[in-house]
Structure formats: C-alpha cells, structure tokens
Amino acid sequence: MKKVVNNSEINSSQIMSKKRTVKDILRNVSTLVFSILTLGILIWIIIYIFVTGAPNLSWSFITSDYNETSVSLRSESDFTFDGRDFTFEDPNGFKSERWGVSFIDGKNNLGEDVIFFNEICENSYFYELIDYSTNEVFLDYSDQYVYSINLMLDDGTYQIVNGNRYSAEELVSYLDQAYLIDNLNIMTVGGGIRGSILTTLALIGVTLIIALPIGIIGAIYLALFAKKNKITMVLRSLIDMTSAIPSIIFGFIGVIIFIPFVNSITGSSGGSILSGAFTLAIMLIPTIVKTTEESILALPKGYMDSSLALGASRTETVFKVILPNAVPGIITSAILSIGRIIGESAALVFAIGASIQDNVSLTNSSTSLAVHIWVLLSHENPNYDAACAISIIILIIVLILSLLTKLISYLHERKLKRSR
C-alpha cells in the first residue's frame, strides 16, 4: 500500500526545515561575529602591548636594578675657577664650557624624563666634587643622571634645577652662570627587571624540582599500577578538579600552610621564593600527572610485554623502558609548567609577596615578572610603558615554549609511527 502524505504535513515539514535553516544560519553568523570580535580584541591588545612597550625595552631595562641609589655631591667652599680649556670628544649633548661637562636629555627605565651625563672632560671640575657621605672626591659618573642640583649663581642668587622639570639645555645655561655647586644629587638608572628575572628563574627551578618527581610518580602509578576501581576514579576526579581551582585559592593555601612551614624551617618571616615554589608545585602537579600519564598510555603495549617476557621486573621495565620512551611527554609537561610559572601572578602575590627586590634570596620575598607587572599597575600612577615591556618578554617566552611543545609532540608522534 502506498503511504498518503497530505499537504498539511508537507507544509509543516517545510516550515520546520526553514526554521532549522534560519537557526543554523543565525548560530553560524553569531559564532563568526563573536570569533572575529574576540580575535580583533586579542590582536588590538597585542599591538598595544608592543607599540607601548617596545620603546622601553632595552638591555639596560633587562639587566639593571629596580631600586635607584643616590649620591650627594658638593664643590669646596673655597672653589675657584682657574681658566681651564676643555676638549669635548663627543659632539652630541649640551656642553658647559665653564665646568667641562655635557648633558643629554633621555628617559630612565620607568619612562620618566631625566638628564643624563653625556661626557665629562678629563680636567673637568666635576672630578673635584666631594661626596657628602665619604667626604672624598667622587669619580664614577657612569650610568648616572641628574636628580637635582643647587647652584650659587654669579649674581648672588640661588638656583635649584630638578632633572625631571628642566631640560639639559636649561641645566647647562644655569651651570654656566654658577660659581659653586652647593648640592648635586645624582641617581643610578633604576627601574630594571634584573631581580624579577632572577626570581622567576629561581621559581622555575625550585618548583620543577618539587613538582616533577611527584607528578611523574603519580602518572606512573595511575598508568601502570592503579586498578580500575572507585578509589582510582575518585583520585582522577580530584586531579581534574584541582586543575580547575582558581589560582587565587592556591595563594590562600600558600599563606596558611607554606609560608608558616618555610618560616619555621628557615627562620625567615613573610612570604619567600620557597613558599611561592611550594604553592606553584601543588598547582602544577595535576598538569604534570595528566600529561605524563597520557604520554605513557600512548606508548605501544608491546614495550611493557616484551620487557616482561625477557625477564625484566616491572620496576626495571618502568625505569629502563617506559620512562625513557615517555621523555618527550615529560619534557612537554615541564615546558607547560614553565609557561604557567612565568604567567602566574594571583597566587604569588599572596604566597611570595609583592616587594620588588634586586638581591634575590630563596628565603626572602621578591617578585616574578608577572607580579612585577601587577606592582607597576597597582600604583596611583600606573607605569604602562614598563608593564607592556615586561609583557612583551613574557609573550615571547610563552610563544617559544608553545612552539617547543608542538615540536616535541610532532617528533614524538613521528617516532611512534616509525616504531609501529
């Protein structure tokens, strides 16, 4: 018998089909629009970071200290000019023919306008200025800039020149009218991130020393020894849940548990690199366990069976056969962990502190690169230039680590295909 289909059923199916088509189009369009919007925002952020931070990114910024040091100098009270002739070798800068020194406008590592020493002639009167603290002649003007200078002018007036308010040309014009330097306050170039880089490297090293062995042992147990029962299921669920916990919660754990633990052992006080490393370790162990376990499970089963058939014990098989072949996965987990350590800030603000230090110690508070950014942006006048410069360094490092991860995974897959 032929099935009779009436017109109402056909119309109904056509209407439903049109509705589905419209819904699918709307879903696809909305997905495309929001994807483009998200991509555009991401590209804009990256462009802003590079445009703002690149001018501030220099070797001095990377290698210099954050904290500035100052020196106060003065000329002798019976100071007299003896008509010296000065020879300037550098044509740049604004030259004081009276004192034998030239200055140049510039910016320090924090992006502030300052006046740098450009050249000091060999017979300059500046090599006769006295250091207030030591009462000896001061000779080292390298990497220094003028913070302020108090001058006694020829007309008997007193002039104060602040380096962040006056230009090098204005400073020289007043200096050529001065017969006495009552006080010259010079500063070393600060605002650098050397201490934060060393802290980040220390965090990476200590954290991996703690987390990698625990994570690898956990992965070996789950992949090769654990039985499939409720306990194992609960354990895997806890590992997955730990990976999803917000990092700030780990920061609280660092404050409550690891800071007192480290202080009781080392005798220090407050947060430290060690307490931060312990906090990061418990954050990273789930990632290391999952990545290493997947690497072990991806190995051909014949490795284990062949080794056991040749008379090796399970322990020998694990350490001499399984782990060496799972090294790419372990390296991948380590690289992913390094990326997480470099980019982490919320947990470390609590567990290690937010005090930028130039002298780095495992038992003292300091800042990583990410926390350094947080400190720069938490002031009343945020320093976006320096923060973006540090962000560029972090982005480059994370990009390199991501490429390394992809490369290791690719090489590992090729090796497995060849072995099969």
C-alpha positions in Angstrom: 0.0 0.0 0.0 1.2 3.5 -0.8 1.5 5.9 2.0 -0.6 9.0 1.5 1.0 12.3 2.7 -1.4 15.2 3.0 -0.5 18.8 2.2 -0.5 19.9 5.8 2.2 17.5 6.7 4.3 18.7 3.8 3.8 22.3 4.7 4.7 21.6 8.4 7.9 19.8 7.5 8.9 22.6 5.1 8.3 25.2 7.8 10.3 23.2 10.3 13.1 22.9 7.8 13.1 26.6 7.1 13.2 27.3 10.9 16.1 25.0 11.4 17.9 26.6 8.4 17.4 30.1 9.9 18.5 28.9 13.3 21.6 27.3 11.9 22.4 30.5 9.9 22.0 32.6 13.0 24.2 30.3 15.0 26.9 30.3 12.4 26.8 34.1 11.9 26.8 34.8 15.7 29.7 32.4 16.1 31.6 34.0 13.3 30.9 37.6 14.6 32.0 36.8 18.2 35.0 34.9 16.9 36.1 37.9 14.8 35.4 40.3 17.7 37.4 38.2 20.1 40.3 37.8 17.6 40.2 41.6 17.0 40.3 42.4 20.7 43.3 40.0 21.1 45.1 41.5 18.1 44.5 45.0 19.4 45.8 44.1 22.9 49.0 42.6 21.4 49.5 45.6 19.1 49.0 47.9 22.1 51.5 46.0 24.2 54.2 46.0 21.5 53.7 49.6 20.5 53.7 50.9 24.1 56.3 48.6 25.5 58.9 48.3 22.7 60.4 51.8 23.1 61.0 51.0 26.8 62.5 47.6 26.1 66.3 47.8 26.2 69.3 45.8 27.5 69.6 48.3 30.4 65.9 47.7 31.3 66.6 43.9 31.4 69.9 43.9 33.3 69.7 46.9 35.7 68.3 47.0 39.2 64.9 48.3 40.0 65.8 50.4 43.0 67.9 53.5 42.4 70.8 54.6 44.5 71.7 58.3 45.0 74.8 60.2 45.8 75.0 63.8 47.0 78.0 65.9 45.9 79.3 69.4 46.5 82.1 71.6 45.5 84.6 73.0 48.0 83.6 76.2 49.7 86.7 78.0 48.5 86.2 76.6 45.0 87.8 78.9 42.3 88.0 78.6 38.5 91.5 78.6 37.0 90.6 79.2 33.4 90.9 75.6 32.1 90.3 74.8 28.5 88.1 71.7 27.9 88.1 69.4 24.9 84.9 67.5 24.1 85.2 64.4 22.0 81.5 63.7 21.7 79.7 66.3 19.5 76.4 65.4 21.0 74.9 66.8 24.1 74.7 70.3 25.6 78.1 71.4 26.8 79.1 73.6 29.8 82.3 75.3 28.7 82.7 76.6 32.3 82.6 73.2 34.1 83.8 70.8 31.3 80.8 68.6 31.3 78.0 67.9 28.8 74.4 66.5 29.3 71.8 64.9 27.2 68.0 64.5 27.6 66.7 61.0 28.0 64.4 58.7 29.8 65.1 56.2 32.6 63.8 52.7 32.6 60.5 53.8 34.1 59.9 56.1 31.2 60.5 59.4 33.1 62.3 62.4 31.6 65.7 62.8 33.1 69.1 64.5 32.3 72.0 62.1 31.7 75.7 62.8 31.9 76.9 62.6 28.3 80.6 63.4 28.7 82.9 64.7 31.4 86.3 66.1 30.2 89.4 64.7 31.8 90.2 68.0 33.5 86.5 68.8 34.4 85.7 70.5 37.7 83.2 67.7 38.2 86.1 65.4 39.1 86.8 67.7 42.1 83.3 67.4 43.6 83.1 65.9 47.1 80.8 63.1 48.2 78.9 64.1 51.3 78.8 60.6 52.7 82.5 59.8 52.4 84.0 63.3 52.2 86.1 62.2 49.3 86.3 63.1 45.6 83.7 61.4 43.5 84.9 60.0 40.2 82.3 57.5 38.8 79.6 59.2 36.8 78.8 56.2 34.6 75.1 55.3 34.2 74.1 58.3 36.4 71.6 61.1 35.8 70.9 64.4 37.5 68.1 64.3 40.0 68.6 67.8 41.3 71.4 70.4 41.5 71.6 73.5 43.8 73.7 76.3 42.3 75.1 79.6 43.5 75.0 82.0 40.6 77.3 84.8 39.7 74.7 87.4 40.6 74.4 86.0 44.1 71.1 84.2 43.6 70.4 80.6 44.5 69.0 78.3 41.7 67.6 74.8 42.2 67.3 72.7 39.0 65.3 69.5 39.1 66.2 66.9 36.5 62.6 65.9 35.8 61.4 69.5 35.3 64.2 71.1 33.3 65.9 70.1 30.1 69.6 69.5 29.6 69.9 72.8 27.7 68.4 74.7 30.7 70.6 73.0 33.1 73.7 74.0 31.2 72.6 77.6 30.9 72.3 77.8 34.7 75.5 75.9 35.2 77.5 78.3 33.0 76.3 81.1 35.4 77.2 79.2 38.6 80.4 79.6 40.6 79.5 77.0 43.3 77.6 73.7 43.4 76.0 73.6 46.8 74.5 70.2 46.3 74.4 67.8 43.3 72.1 64.8 43.8 72.7 62.1 41.1 70.9 58.8 40.7 71.8 55.5 39.2 69.4 54.3 36.4 66.8 52.1 38.2 63.5 50.6 37.1 65.1 47.5 35.7 63.8 43.9 36.0 67.0 42.0 36.7 65.8 41.0 40.2 62.4 39.8 38.8 64.1 37.8 36.1 66.3 36.1 38.7 63.3 35.4 40.9 61.3 33.9 38.0 64.3 31.6 37.1 64.6 30.6 40.8 60.8 29.9 41.0 61.0 27.7 37.8 64.0 25.7 39.1 62.7 25.1 42.6 59.1 24.4 41.5 60.1 21.8 38.9 62.4 20.1 41.4 59.4 19.7 43.7 56.6 19.1 41.2 58.2 16.9 38.5 59.2 13.9 40.7 55.8 13.9 42.4 53.9 14.3 39.1 55.9 11.6 37.3 55.5 9.1 40.1 51.7 9.8 40.2 51.5 9.3 36.5 53.4 6.0 36.6 51.1 4.7 39.4 47.9 5.7 37.5 49.0 4.5 34.1 50.7 1.2 35.1 49.8 0.1 38.6 46.5 1.5 39.7 43.5 -0.8 39.4 40.2 0.4 37.8 38.0 0.8 40.9 36.2 3.6 42.7 39.2 4.8 44.6 41.1 5.3 41.3 38.1 7.1 39.8 37.9 9.4 42.8 41.6 10.1 42.5 41.4 11.0 38.9 38.3 13.2 39.6 40.3 15.0 42.3 43.2 15.6 39.9 40.8 17.1 37.3 39.1 19.2 40.0 42.4 20.5 41.2 43.3 21.7 37.7 40.1 23.8 37.7 40.6 25.5 41.0 41.2 29.3 40.7 44.9 30.2 41.3 44.0 32.7 44.0 42.7 29.9 46.2 46.2 28.3 46.0 47.5 31.7 47.1 45.4 31.4 50.3 46.9 27.9 50.8 50.3 29.4 50.4 49.6 31.9 53.1 48.0 29.5 55.5 50.3 26.5 55.0 53.5 27.1 53.1 54.6 30.5 54.5 54.5 29.2 58.1 56.1 25.9 57.1 59.0 27.6 55.3 59.4 30.2 58.1 59.6 27.5 60.7 62.4 25.8 58.8 64.4 28.8 57.6 63.7 31.3 60.4 62.6 33.9 57.9 59.5 36.0 58.0 56.7 36.6 55.5 56.5 35.2 52.0 59.5 33.9 50.2 60.6 32.3 46.9 60.4 28.9 48.6 56.8 29.3 49.8 55.9 30.5 46.3 57.6 27.5 44.8 55.6 25.1 47.0 52.4 26.9 46.1 53.1 26.6 42.4 54.1 23.0 42.8 50.7 21.9 44.0 49.1 23.9 41.2 51.3 22.2 38.6 51.3 18.6 39.8 47.8 17.8 38.2 49.1 19.1 34.8 52.3 17.0 35.1 50.4 13.9 36.1 47.8 14.2 33.2 50.4 15.0 30.5 52.9 12.3 31.6 50.2 9.7 32.0 48.9 10.4 28.5 52.4 10.0 27.2 52.9 6.7 28.9 49.5 5.4 27.7 50.3 6.4 24.2 53.3 4.0 24.1 52.8 0.7 22.3 51.7 -2.0 24.8 54.4 -4.2 23.3 57.1 -2.3 25.1 55.8 -3.5 28.5 55.0 -7.0 27.4 58.3 -7.5 25.6 60.3 -6.3 28.5 58.5 -8.6 31.0 58.8 -11.5 28.6 62.6 -11.0 28.5 62.7 -11.4 32.3 62.8 -7.8 33.5 60.8 -6.9 36.6 58.0 -4.3 36.5 60.3 -1.8 38.2 63.1 -2.3 35.7 60.6 -2.1 32.9 59.2 1.2 34.1 62.6 2.9 34.7 64.6 1.4 31.8 61.9 1.1 29.1 58.7 3.1 29.8 60.2 6.3 31.2 62.9 6.8 28.6 60.3 6.4 25.8 58.0 8.8 27.7 60.6 11.5 28.0 59.0 13.7 25.3 55.8 13.8 27.3 57.7 14.6 30.5 59.5 17.4 28.7 56.2 18.7 27.3 54.7 18.8 30.8 57.8 20.6 32.1 57.5 23.2 29.3 53.8 23.7 30.0 54.7 24.1 33.7 57.3 26.7 33.0 54.8 28.7 31.0 52.3 28.6 33.9 55.0 29.7 36.4 56.0 32.7 34.2 52.5 33.8 33.8 51.2 33.2 37.3 50.5 36.3 39.5 47.4 35.9 41.6 48.7 33.1 43.8 52.2 34.5 44.1 51.0 37.9 45.3 49.9 36.1 48.5 52.5 33.3 48.6 55.6 35.3 47.9 54.7 38.9 48.3 54.9 42.0 46.1 58.1 43.6 47.1 60.5 44.1 44.2 64.0 43.2 45.2 67.4 43.4 43.5 69.1 41.0 45.8 67.3 37.7 45.3 67.3 35.0 48.0 65.2 31.9 48.3 64.1 32.7 51.8 63.1 36.3 51.2 60.2 38.0 49.4 60.6 39.1 45.8 58.5 39.4 42.6 58.3 37.3 39.5 57.9 39.0 36.1 54.1 38.7 36.3 53.9 40.1 39.8 56.3 42.9 38.8 53.6 43.9 36.2 51.0 43.8 38.9 53.1 46.1 41.2 53.7 48.6 38.4 50.0 48.9 37.6 48.8 49.0 41.3 50.3 52.4 42.0 48.3 55.7 41.8 50.2 56.5 38.5 50.4 53.1 36.7 53.5 52.7 34.6 52.0 51.2 31.4 55.2 51.5 29.4 57.3 49.3 31.7 54.4 46.9 32.2 54.0 46.4 28.5 57.8 45.9 28.1 57.7 43.1 30.6 54.6 41.7 28.9 56.5 41.5 25.6 59.2 39.4 27.3 56.6 37.1 28.8 54.7 36.8 25.5 57.9 35.9 23.6 58.9 33.3 26.2 55.4 31.7 26.2 55.4 31.7 22.4 58.8 29.9 22.3 57.6 27.4 24.9 54.5 26.7 22.9 56.5 26.2 19.7 58.8 23.8 21.6 55.8 21.9 22.9 54.4 21.5 19.4 57.8 20.5 18.1 58.3 17.8 20.8 54.8 16.4 20.2 55.4 16.2 16.5 58.8 14.5 16.8 57.3 12.1 19.4 54.4 11.2 17.1 56.8 10.5 14.2 59.0 8.3 16.4 55.9 6.3 17.5 54.8 5.8 13.9 58.2 4.6 12.9 58.3 2.1 15.8 55.0 0.7 14.7 
